[in-house]
Amino acid sequence: MSTFEWIIVLLLGAVGLSALARRIKVPYPTFLAIGGALIAFVPSSPSWTLEPDLALALFVAPVLLDAAFDTSLRDLRNNWVPVSTLVVAAVGLTTAGVAFVAHRLMPDMPWAAAIALGAIVAPPDAAAAVAILSQVKLPHRMVKVLEGESLLNDATALLIYRIAVGAVATEHLTWSQVAPTMALALVGSVVAGLAAGRIIPLFMERVKEAPSAIILQFATTFLVWIAAEHLGLSGILTIVVYGITVARTAPARIPARLRVPSYAVWETMVFVLNVLAFMLIGMQMRPIWTRLDAEVRWEYCVAAAWILLTVVLVRLFWVTFYRTTLRALVAQGIYHPKDPKQVASVKGGLIISWCGMRGLVTLAAAFALPENFPYRDFIVFIAFAVVLGSLVIQGLTLRPLILAFRLQDDDPVGTEVARGRAVAYRAALDVIESDPSEEAEILRLEYRAILMQTENDPNGGIANGELPADPLRRRAIEAARKSIFDLRATEVIGDDAFHRLEEELDRAELSAGG
């Protein structure tokens, strides 16, 4: 089969696997990991290669920007204590624990290479956790802690990773060399991200065509990452700050006709990048596996099991230690949280501990190692094994565990939506109140109905964002759509007229939540 045919087969297979994952309610990266592992053993499967330097930029930059764009600064500030401890302490302890175990298993492995391995498998993956959390009703604060951790822990892990890789290249690295690098990377990345987030949208808002605007969004994302790396900054942290900054102004700058297709394209590209990462790393596994004799294979598999166990236990230890310490400080009156729910329950702590599935960043970081890096085959093998093991073991058991614990969500977002809806539609009504036209009267009737439901019900009176006239509007649009299909079929109207009417009805259907 040609490369093009293989791409089609892999994408169709990934779509099928993701559909199966949705049907049995498990994260789709679990099945992508299994598919990637199977690729390694499929006869005559392709052996595509990618420049290691491109891996992080290609796979991580757009995925991270997509996550950063949806991040709430308010929620990050409100949960900065648990998020920062997971981002710094949990990642640091995992890196140290894995490096220690790897060095014990492979005594000849340089400490810098062992630390690089620890940093590669340290950060949990956002996509896998979000895929599960979207299916169940966890407490809002717990979800925000996990999302904040998934966004920022990559920066910590890849900063350690870059220093460790640099230490291997220079064969010696002192703290006096590392400290300035870390300070520059942290401070400089924040400044660069803020500057890019302020300047780039000024140029992008001039582009009014959806295809050009979406291409520019991806191009500028890669440019920000590449520029940060060339300046010796952290590409991860720069992209995170850039994404959060852009998200504060983009809704006011980008019209709905550009925003709707761009969101759809970004969601699709994140999925495609996950597919490519899992498949490419699976292809790297086959030559590694064939080069090993039976005894070394067994040794690698045992090492992978030990390191996977280390990754799981270190996270469980840290979350338990943090929760116990915080409860003790509260009990002794040393720490006074604004919200008592900041101290997780035993069940909540276990859920957070079990949301430690590894994914795209781990694969990309392993792939990005230089070809001559010591123990590269071992590190790539372990990284893929940890990703596969965590996604299968934790990914398949997380939802049943959450359901068994019966944790409840008090839905603060729903309450805020109701409050915001009342303010928004009252403002809309005020603007058209003095307009005497018939169209304005129709809108006034609809907006008043929305306000009446909102004010009479503390939950906003609207389920799942369904406005009062939406069901009726969709029925009317469906009838209108059927009529223009009939008109085209009988050749009363041609295709040009049909597509113009179809576009009008599409806009109306989108406005009706269809």
QUIFENNOR-V954071 format. One record per residue. N is the residue number from 0. RES is the residue in three letters. SS is DSSP state (~ for helix, > for strand, _ for the rest). PSI is psi as a letter, one per 20 degrees, with the letter a starting at -180 (* if undefined). BURIAL is b if it has 16 or more other C-alpha atoms within 10 Angstrom, else e. Layout:
# QUIFENNOR-V954071
n = (N,N)
res = (RES,RES)
ss = (SS,SS)
psi = (PSI,PSI)
burial = (BURIAL,BURIAL)
This chain:
# QUIFENNOR-V954071
n = (0,1,2,3,4,5,6,7,8,9,10,11,12,13,14,15,16,17,18,19,20,21,22,23,24,25,26,27,28,29,30,31,32,33,34,35,36,37,38,39,40,41,42,43,44,45,46,47,48,49,50,51,52,53,54,55,56,57,58,59,60,61,62,63,64,65,66,67,68,69,70,71,72,73,74,75,76,77,78,79,80,81,82,83,84,85,86,87,88,89,90,91,92,93,94,95,96,97,98,99,100,101,102,103,104,105,106,107,108,109,110,111,112,113,114,115,116,117,118,119,120,121,122,123,124,125,126,127,128,129,130,131,132,133,134,135,136,137,138,139,140,141,142,143,144,145,146,147,148,149,150,151,152,153,154,155,156,157,158,159,160,161,162,163,164,165,166,167,168,169,170,171,172,173,174,175,176,177,178,179,180,181,182,183,184,185,186,187,188,189,190,191,192,193,194,195,196,197,198,199,200,201,202,203,204,205,206,207,208,209,210,211,212,213,214,215,216,217,218,219,220,221,222,223,224,225,226,227,228,229,230,231,232,233,234,235,236,237,238,239,240,241,242,243,244,245,246,247,248,249,250,251,252,253,254,255,256,257,258,259,260,261,262,263,264,265,266,267,268,269,270,271,272,273,274,275,276,277,278,279,280,281,282,283,284,285,286,287,288,289,290,291,292,293,294,295,296,297,298,299,300,301,302,303,304,305,306,307,308,309,310,311,312,313,314,315,316,317,318,319,320,321,322,323,324,325,326,327,328,329,330,331,332,333,334,335,336,337,338,339,340,341,342,343,344,345,346,347,348,349,350,351,352,353,354,355,356,357,358,359,360,361,362,363,364,365,366,367,368,369,370,371,372,373,374,375,376,377,378,379,380,381,382,383,384,385,386,387,388,389,390,391,392,393,394,395,396,397,398,399,400,401,402,403,404,405,406,407,408,409,410,411,412,413,414,415,416,417,418,419,420,421,422,423,424,425,426,427,428,429,430,431,432,433,434,435,436,437,438,439,440,441,442,443,444,445,446,447,448,449,450,451,452,453,454,455,456,457,458,459,460,461,462,463,464,465,466,467,468,469,470,471,472,473,474,475,476,477,478,479,480,481,482,483,484,485,486,487,488,489,490,491,492,493,494,495,496,497,498,499,500,501,502,503,504,505,506,507,508,509,510,511,512,513)
res = (MET,SER,THR,PHE,GLU,TRP,ILE,ILE,VAL,LEU,LEU,LEU,GLY,ALA,VAL,GLY,LEU,SER,ALA,LEU,ALA,ARG,ARG,ILE,LYS,VAL,PRO,TYR,PRO,THR,PHE,LEU,ALA,ILE,GLY,GLY,ALA,LEU,ILE,ALA,PHE,VAL,PRO,SER,SER,PRO,SER,TRP,THR,LEU,GLU,PRO,ASP,LEU,ALA,LEU,ALA,LEU,PHE,VAL,ALA,PRO,VAL,LEU,LEU,ASP,ALA,ALA,PHE,ASP,THR,SER,LEU,ARG,ASP,LEU,ARG,ASN,ASN,TRP,VAL,PRO,VAL,SER,THR,LEU,VAL,VAL,ALA,ALA,VAL,GLY,LEU,THR,THR,ALA,GLY,VAL,ALA,PHE,VAL,ALA,HIS,ARG,LEU,MET,PRO,ASP,MET,PRO,TRP,ALA,ALA,ALA,ILE,ALA,LEU,GLY,ALA,ILE,VAL,ALA,PRO,PRO,ASP,ALA,ALA,ALA,ALA,VAL,ALA,ILE,LEU,SER,GLN,VAL,LYS,LEU,PRO,HIS,ARG,MET,VAL,LYS,VAL,LEU,GLU,GLY,GLU,SER,LEU,LEU,ASN,ASP,ALA,THR,ALA,LEU,LEU,ILE,TYR,ARG,ILE,ALA,VAL,GLY,ALA,VAL,ALA,THR,GLU,HIS,LEU,THR,TRP,SER,GLN,VAL,ALA,PRO,THR,MET,ALA,LEU,ALA,LEU,VAL,GLY,SER,VAL,VAL,ALA,GLY,LEU,ALA,ALA,GLY,ARG,ILE,ILE,PRO,LEU,PHE,MET,GLU,ARG,VAL,LYS,GLU,ALA,PRO,SER,ALA,ILE,ILE,LEU,GLN,PHE,ALA,THR,THR,PHE,LEU,VAL,TRP,ILE,ALA,ALA,GLU,HIS,LEU,GLY,LEU,SER,GLY,ILE,LEU,THR,ILE,VAL,VAL,TYR,GLY,ILE,THR,VAL,ALA,ARG,THR,ALA,PRO,ALA,ARG,ILE,PRO,ALA,ARG,LEU,ARG,VAL,PRO,SER,TYR,ALA,VAL,TRP,GLU,THR,MET,VAL,PHE,VAL,LEU,ASN,VAL,LEU,ALA,PHE,MET,LEU,ILE,GLY,MET,GLN,MET,ARG,PRO,ILE,TRP,THR,ARG,LEU,ASP,ALA,GLU,VAL,ARG,TRP,GLU,TYR,CYS,VAL,ALA,ALA,ALA,TRP,ILE,LEU,LEU,THR,VAL,VAL,LEU,VAL,ARG,LEU,PHE,TRP,VAL,THR,PHE,TYR,ARG,THR,THR,LEU,ARG,ALA,LEU,VAL,ALA,GLN,GLY,ILE,TYR,HIS,PRO,LYS,ASP,PRO,LYS,GLN,VAL,ALA,SER,VAL,LYS,GLY,GLY,LEU,ILE,ILE,SER,TRP,CYS,GLY,MET,ARG,GLY,LEU,VAL,THR,LEU,ALA,ALA,ALA,PHE,ALA,LEU,PRO,GLU,ASN,PHE,PRO,TYR,ARG,ASP,PHE,ILE,VAL,PHE,ILE,ALA,PHE,ALA,VAL,VAL,LEU,GLY,SER,LEU,VAL,ILE,GLN,GLY,LEU,THR,LEU,ARG,PRO,LEU,ILE,LEU,ALA,PHE,ARG,LEU,GLN,ASP,ASP,ASP,PRO,VAL,GLY,THR,GLU,VAL,ALA,ARG,GLY,ARG,ALA,VAL,ALA,TYR,ARG,ALA,ALA,LEU,ASP,VAL,ILE,GLU,SER,ASP,PRO,SER,GLU,GLU,ALA,GLU,ILE,LEU,ARG,LEU,GLU,TYR,ARG,ALA,ILE,LEU,MET,GLN,THR,GLU,ASN,ASP,PRO,ASN,GLY,GLY,ILE,ALA,ASN,GLY,GLU,LEU,PRO,ALA,ASP,PRO,LEU,ARG,ARG,ARG,ALA,ILE,GLU,ALA,ALA,ARG,LYS,SER,ILE,PHE,ASP,LEU,ARG,ALA,THR,GLU,VAL,ILE,GLY,ASP,ASP,ALA,PHE,HIS,ARG,LEU,GLU,GLU,GLU,LEU,ASP,ARG,ALA,GLU,LEU,SER,ALA,GLY,GLY)
ss = (_,_,~,~,~,~,~,~,~,~,~,~,~,~,~,~,~,~,~,~,~,~,~,~,_,_,_,~,~,~,~,~,~,~,~,~,~,~,~,_,_,_,_,_,_,_,_,_,_,_,_,~,~,~,~,~,~,~,~,~,~,~,~,~,~,~,~,~,~,_,_,_,~,~,~,~,~,~,_,~,~,~,~,~,~,~,~,~,~,~,~,~,~,~,~,~,~,~,~,~,~,~,~,~,~,_,_,_,_,_,~,~,~,~,~,~,~,~,~,~,~,~,_,_,_,~,~,~,~,~,~,~,~,_,_,_,_,_,_,~,~,~,~,~,~,~,~,~,~,~,~,~,~,~,~,~,~,~,~,~,~,~,~,~,~,~,~,~,~,~,_,_,_,_,~,~,~,~,~,~,~,~,~,~,~,~,~,~,~,~,~,~,~,~,~,~,~,~,~,~,~,~,~,~,_,_,_,_,_,~,~,~,~,~,~,~,~,~,~,~,~,~,~,~,~,~,~,~,~,~,_,_,_,_,~,~,~,~,~,~,~,~,~,~,~,~,~,~,~,~,~,~,~,_,_,~,~,~,~,~,~,~,~,~,~,~,~,~,~,~,~,~,~,~,~,~,~,~,~,~,~,~,~,~,~,~,~,~,~,~,~,_,_,~,~,~,~,~,~,~,~,~,~,~,~,~,~,~,~,~,~,~,~,~,~,~,~,~,~,~,~,~,~,~,~,~,~,~,~,~,~,_,_,_,_,_,_,_,_,~,~,~,_,_,_,~,~,~,~,~,~,~,~,~,_,_,_,_,_,~,~,~,~,~,~,~,~,_,_,_,_,_,_,_,_,~,~,~,~,~,~,~,~,~,~,~,~,~,~,~,~,~,~,~,~,~,~,~,~,~,~,~,~,~,~,_,_,_,_,_,_,~,~,~,~,~,~,~,~,~,~,~,~,~,~,~,~,~,~,~,~,~,_,_,_,_,_,~,~,~,~,~,~,~,~,~,~,~,~,~,~,~,~,~,~,~,_,_,_,_,_,_,~,~,~,_,_,_,_,~,~,~,~,~,~,~,~,~,~,~,~,~,~,~,~,~,~,~,~,_,_,_,_,_,~,~,~,~,~,~,~,~,~,~,~,~,~,~,~,~,~,_,_,_)
psi = (q,r,g,g,h,h,g,g,g,g,g,g,g,h,g,g,g,h,g,h,g,h,g,j,l,q,p,h,h,g,h,h,g,g,g,h,h,h,h,h,j,p,q,k,q,r,m,q,q,p,p,h,h,i,g,g,g,g,h,g,g,h,g,h,g,g,g,h,h,j,p,o,h,g,h,g,g,h,k,h,g,h,g,h,h,g,g,g,g,g,g,g,h,g,g,g,g,h,g,g,g,g,h,h,h,n,h,i,p,q,h,h,h,h,h,g,g,g,h,g,j,g,p,q,p,g,g,g,g,h,h,g,h,i,i,r,n,q,p,g,h,g,g,h,g,h,g,g,g,h,g,h,h,h,g,g,g,h,g,g,g,h,g,g,h,h,h,g,h,i,i,p,p,r,h,h,h,g,g,h,g,g,g,g,g,g,g,h,g,g,g,g,g,g,g,h,h,h,g,g,h,h,h,h,i,i,p,i,p,g,g,g,g,g,g,h,g,g,g,h,g,h,g,g,g,g,g,g,h,h,j,j,r,o,h,g,h,g,g,g,g,g,g,h,g,h,h,h,h,g,h,h,h,p,r,h,i,h,g,g,h,h,g,g,g,g,g,g,h,g,g,g,h,g,g,g,g,h,g,g,h,h,h,h,h,g,h,g,g,h,i,p,r,g,g,h,g,g,g,g,g,g,g,g,g,g,h,g,g,g,g,g,h,g,g,g,g,g,g,g,g,g,g,g,g,g,h,g,h,g,h,j,j,h,p,n,q,h,p,h,i,h,o,q,r,g,g,g,h,h,g,h,h,i,l,k,p,q,c,g,g,g,g,g,h,g,h,i,p,q,h,j,p,p,k,g,g,g,g,g,g,g,g,h,g,g,g,g,g,h,h,g,g,h,h,i,i,g,g,h,g,g,h,h,i,l,p,q,p,j,l,h,g,g,g,h,g,g,g,h,g,g,g,g,h,h,g,h,h,h,h,j,h,j,p,i,r,h,g,h,h,g,h,g,g,g,h,h,g,g,h,g,g,g,h,i,p,h,j,i,j,o,p,k,j,o,q,g,i,g,g,h,g,h,g,g,h,g,g,g,g,h,h,h,g,h,h,h,h,j,k,h,q,a,h,g,h,g,h,g,h,g,g,g,h,g,g,h,h,h,i,j,k,*)
burial = (e,e,e,e,e,e,e,e,e,b,e,e,e,b,b,e,b,b,e,e,b,e,e,e,b,b,b,b,b,b,b,b,b,b,b,b,b,b,b,b,e,e,e,e,e,b,b,e,e,e,e,b,e,e,b,b,b,b,b,b,b,b,b,b,b,b,b,b,b,e,b,b,e,e,e,b,e,b,b,e,e,b,b,b,b,b,b,b,b,b,b,b,b,b,b,b,b,b,b,b,b,b,b,e,b,b,e,e,b,b,b,b,b,b,b,b,b,b,b,b,b,b,b,b,b,b,b,b,b,b,b,b,b,e,e,b,b,b,b,e,b,b,b,b,b,b,b,b,b,b,b,b,b,b,b,b,b,b,b,b,b,b,b,b,b,b,b,b,e,e,e,e,e,e,e,e,e,e,e,e,b,b,e,e,b,b,e,b,b,b,e,b,b,b,e,b,b,e,e,e,b,e,e,b,e,e,e,e,e,e,e,e,b,b,e,e,b,e,e,e,b,b,e,b,b,b,e,b,b,e,e,e,b,b,b,b,b,b,b,b,b,b,b,b,b,b,b,b,e,b,e,e,e,b,e,e,e,b,b,e,e,b,e,e,e,b,e,e,b,b,b,e,b,b,b,b,b,b,b,b,b,b,b,b,b,b,e,b,b,e,e,e,e,e,e,e,e,e,e,b,e,e,b,b,e,b,b,b,e,b,b,b,b,b,b,b,e,b,b,b,e,b,b,b,e,b,b,e,e,e,e,e,e,e,e,e,e,e,e,e,e,b,b,b,e,e,e,b,b,b,b,b,b,b,b,b,b,b,b,b,b,b,b,b,b,b,b,b,b,e,e,e,e,b,b,b,b,b,b,b,b,b,b,b,b,b,b,b,b,b,b,b,e,b,b,b,e,b,b,e,e,b,e,e,e,e,e,e,e,e,e,e,e,b,e,e,e,b,b,e,b,b,e,e,b,e,e,e,b,e,e,e,e,e,e,e,e,e,e,b,e,e,e,b,e,b,b,e,e,b,b,e,b,b,e,e,e,e,b,b,b,b,e,e,e,e,b,b,e,b,e,e,b,b,e,e,b,e,e,e,b,e,e,b,e,e,e,b,e,e,e,e,e,e,e,e,e,b,e,e,e,b,e,e,b,e,e,e,b,e,e,b,e,e)
